[in-house]
Every structure is written in C-alpha cells, then in structure tokens.
Amino acid sequence: MKSRLANLTGEKRVLVKKEARKERKKDDPIKVKIDDLYLSYSLPAEGAGLEAIDEKEAEKLRVEIEEKILDSLRVINEETLQLSEFLIEDKKLAKELCRLIKPILKHLNLSFPIPSRAIPISKKSDQIILNEDGHLIFTYEKGKVNSKPLDEYPSEIILIVFLNIIPKLGGLLRLYRKKVGMRVNIFEKMYRELDNANRAFSNSEVNSGESLGGPKPVEENGIKKILFSKK
C-alpha cells in the first residue's frame, strides 16, 4: 500500500485512500470514523501535493487525536460538575439574601429606587422600585405595573438590586443608629432624674417615720420609771 501510494499523483492518492477506507469499513466501522477524522486533519489542500503516510505515523496521529478528545471531554465533565454546584449555591444564596433583607426594609419602612438602565429587560420600564415589603416593582407607560417578590426574579437581577441598595442601606442604618442613640441618651437622663426623685421620696418617708416613732420609747421609759418608783 505504501509503495503503491508513492508512485501515484496527489488526486489518485486520495482516491486510493478512499477505496482503502471503504474496504476497512466492513471490518472496523469505528476505526474508519477515527481514520476519517485524522485524515481530514492530515490531508493538505487540493493541488498542494500529498506525502505518503505510513501505518505507524497514521496510528500515532490517531492516538494523539483520541487523547485530545478525551482531554476535552474530561475538562467538560469537570466544569459541568462545578457548574452544577455553583448553580445550586447561586440560587440558594440569592433567596437567603432576599429573606434577610425583607424584615430590615419592613422595620425601617424603606423603599429603594433602582435605575431603569441597571436591569436589562425586554420592555423598557419608566421606574423600578424595591418597596418595604421586599417586592420589586416595574412601572411602565399608561400606568401598567408589574410586581412580584424579589426572590422570584433570576439571580442576575437580584444581584443588581443588592449592588444598588447596599451602599444606600449602610448610610440609612447609620442615620437610624444616631436617631436611636439620641433617644437612648434622653431616656437615660430621664431615668436618672426620676430615680433621684424616687430616692428623695423614699428618704423623706423614712425620716418621717423616725420622727413620729422617736418619743414612744422615751414615754415608755418614763412610765416605767413612775411605776417602779411607786413600788
């Protein structure tokens, strides 16, 4: 086969190889497909000439192609497994964030406007708002409104919403903390003064009791002296 190919022109060599593949097809159809694959990589363009490929070189090329395919399949398998884990965690964490933000919005009675251009949707909205109930609201022309809980939106939209509200939420929490701190300071001052007033009343009652009860022992002692002197 090798000597036969060496004496043929480029076009005839291709024809001979095709005939050889047809003959091998009866015996090993899987190998023929692989042979077709590496021949498609090894054959030069028409008119460029074709060098003879011996069986050892062909087998080496076939093994290399098989190894490359197996390596590619291994990478696909590993990436698929990691992707599956990430998709599960992505959905889980997105829902947990929505669960945690909802009571904060409710307690502080907060609503956040989201820039319309920040969320890519098919229909352009006039306004996007995350309200105090944790609902993401889209308003459109002619008063049309689309609203549903934030955790029902895709993770991509949830992330965009949090990237927009977290910086603002930090500032609002700071203001709320100062407001509560001022209230606590006033309560502490009132507590101290009222406690002092209660202490003053308690002390006055004790002193009053001592002044009313003081002469009794003296009177008793005086009676005892009179009685004893009479005896």
C-alpha positions in Angstrom: 0.0 0.0 0.0 2.8 2.3 0.9 4.8 1.7 -2.3 1.6 2.0 -4.3 0.9 5.4 -2.9 4.4 6.6 -3.5 4.0 6.1 -7.3 0.7 8.0 -7.6 -0.2 11.6 -8.1 -2.0 13.7 -5.5 -5.5 13.2 -6.8 -5.0 9.4 -7.4 -3.6 9.0 -3.9 -6.8 10.5 -2.4 -8.9 8.1 -4.5 -6.8 5.1 -3.3 -7.2 6.1 0.3 -10.9 6.5 -0.1 -11.1 3.0 -1.6 -9.0 1.6 1.3 -11.3 3.2 3.8 -14.3 1.6 2.1 -12.6 -1.8 2.4 -11.8 -1.3 6.1 -15.4 -0.1 6.8 -16.6 -3.7 6.6 -14.3 -4.8 9.3 -14.0 -1.9 11.8 -16.6 0.9 11.3 -15.4 2.8 14.5 -11.8 2.8 13.4 -12.9 4.1 9.9 -14.6 7.1 11.5 -11.4 7.9 13.5 -9.3 7.4 10.4 -11.6 9.8 8.5 -11.2 12.3 11.3 -7.4 12.3 11.4 -7.2 12.2 7.6 -9.3 15.3 7.5 -6.7 17.0 9.7 -3.7 15.5 7.9 -4.6 15.9 4.2 -3.3 19.1 2.6 -5.4 21.3 0.4 -6.1 20.1 -3.2 -3.2 20.8 -5.5 -0.7 21.1 -2.7 0.5 17.6 -3.0 0.2 14.7 -0.6 3.1 12.9 1.1 2.8 9.2 1.8 1.7 8.4 5.4 2.9 5.1 6.7 0.9 3.0 9.1 3.0 3.9 12.2 2.5 7.7 11.6 -1.2 7.2 11.0 -1.6 5.2 14.2 0.4 7.8 16.1 -1.8 10.6 14.7 -4.9 8.6 15.6 -3.8 8.2 19.2 -3.0 11.9 19.5 -6.4 12.8 18.3 -8.1 10.4 20.7 -6.1 11.8 23.6 -7.0 15.3 22.7 -10.7 14.4 22.5 -10.5 12.5 25.9 -8.8 15.5 27.5 -11.5 17.8 26.2 -14.2 15.5 27.4 -12.6 15.4 30.8 -12.5 19.2 31.0 -16.2 19.3 30.1 -17.0 16.8 32.8 -15.1 18.6 35.5 -16.6 22.0 34.5 -20.1 20.6 34.4 -19.8 19.2 37.9 -18.5 22.5 39.3 -21.1 24.5 37.3 -23.9 22.3 38.8 -22.7 23.0 42.3 -22.3 26.8 41.7 -25.8 27.0 40.2 -27.3 25.4 43.3 -25.4 27.7 45.6 -26.2 30.7 43.5 -30.0 30.1 43.7 -29.8 29.3 47.4 -27.8 32.3 48.5 -29.9 34.7 46.4 -33.1 33.5 48.1 -31.4 33.8 51.6 -30.4 37.4 50.9 -34.0 38.2 49.9 -35.2 36.6 53.1 -32.8 38.6 55.2 -33.4 42.0 53.6 -37.2 41.8 53.8 -37.6 42.4 57.7 -35.0 45.2 57.5 -36.9 47.0 54.9 -40.2 46.4 56.8 -38.8 47.6 60.1 -37.2 50.8 58.7 -40.1 51.3 56.2 -37.6 51.7 53.4 -38.1 51.7 49.6 -35.3 51.9 47.1 -35.4 53.2 43.6 -33.4 51.2 41.1 -32.1 52.8 37.9 -34.1 51.6 34.9 -30.9 51.1 32.9 -29.4 48.8 35.6 -31.8 45.9 34.9 -31.8 44.7 31.3 -35.4 43.7 30.4 -37.1 43.2 27.1 -39.6 46.1 27.7 -38.1 49.4 28.9 -39.6 50.5 32.2 -40.2 54.0 33.5 -39.3 53.2 37.1 -38.1 50.3 39.2 -38.6 50.3 43.0 -37.8 47.8 45.7 -40.6 48.5 48.3 -40.7 47.9 52.1 -42.5 44.5 51.5 -39.5 43.2 49.5 -41.3 43.4 46.2 -39.6 44.6 43.0 -42.0 46.8 41.1 -41.7 47.8 37.4 -43.8 50.7 36.2 -44.4 51.2 32.5 -46.3 53.6 30.3 -50.0 54.1 30.7 -49.8 53.1 34.4 -49.0 49.5 33.8 -47.3 47.8 36.8 -45.5 44.5 37.2 -44.7 43.5 40.8 -43.6 40.3 42.5 -41.3 39.3 45.4 -37.6 39.8 44.8 -36.7 36.2 45.4 -38.9 35.2 42.4 -36.6 37.0 40.0 -33.4 35.5 38.4 -30.2 35.6 40.4 -28.7 38.2 38.0 -31.5 40.7 38.7 -31.3 40.0 42.5 -27.5 40.7 42.4 -28.1 44.0 40.5 -30.7 45.1 43.1 -28.4 44.4 46.0 -25.5 46.2 44.4 -27.7 49.2 44.2 -29.2 49.2 47.7 -26.3 48.0 49.9 -24.4 51.3 49.8 -27.6 53.3 50.4 -28.6 50.9 53.2 -25.4 51.5 55.1 -26.0 55.2 55.2 -29.6 54.8 56.2 -28.7 52.4 59.0 -26.1 55.0 60.3 -28.8 57.7 60.5 -31.2 55.3 62.2 -28.5 54.4 64.7 -27.9 58.0 65.5 -31.6 58.6 66.0 -31.9 55.6 68.3 -28.7 56.7 70.2 -30.2 60.1 70.8 -33.4 58.6 72.1 -31.4 56.3 74.4 -29.4 59.3 75.8 -32.6 61.2 76.6 -34.1 58.1 78.2 -31.0 57.7 80.4 -31.2 61.3 81.6 -34.9 61.0 82.4 -34.2 57.7 84.2 -31.5 59.2 86.4 -33.7 62.2 87.3 -36.8 60.2 88.0 -34.7 57.7 90.0 -33.3 60.6 92.1 -36.9 61.8 92.7 -38.0 58.4 93.9 -35.0 58.2 96.1 -35.9 61.6 97.6 -39.4 60.5 98.3 -38.2 57.3 99.9 -35.8 59.1 102.1 -38.4 61.6 103.2 -40.8 58.7 104.2 -38.0 57.1 106.3 -37.2 60.3 108.0 -40.8 61.0 108.7 -41.3 57.5 110.3 -38.3 58.0 112.5 -39.6 61.4 113.7 -43.0 60.0 114.6 -41.8 56.9 116.3 -39.0 58.6 118.3 -40.9 59.8 121.5 -42.5 56.5 122.2 -39.5 54.8 123.7 -39.0 57.9 125.9 -42.6 57.9 127.0 -42.5 54.2 127.8 -39.3 54.6 129.8 -40.9 57.5 131.7 -44.0 55.3 132.6 -41.7 52.5 133.7 -39.8 54.9 136.0 -43.1 56.1 137.5 -44.3 52.6 138.1 -41.1 51.4 139.6 -40.9 54.5 141.8 -44.3 53.8 143.2 -43.3 50.4 144.2 
